């Protein structure tokens, strides 16, 4: 087997693993969104505002503490900022 063929086979194996991880990520993001929507519905009854900057900072701190790389904390913060933004903009069902 040539180096090119070997490399192509290795790339395909990694792409299959990425595809499976993407499947899991989509499922997990939707589970997270479901919990977020429930919390949003409960906040008025708990006399809480819909936006909680302190809670967002807690989330950032937790994900940074969990981070073992190779992603830098600033990149994870950016990803989570987008997740939180989308969560706020997702209509209740």
Order of alpha helices (4+ residues) and beta strands (2+ residues): alpha-alpha-alpha
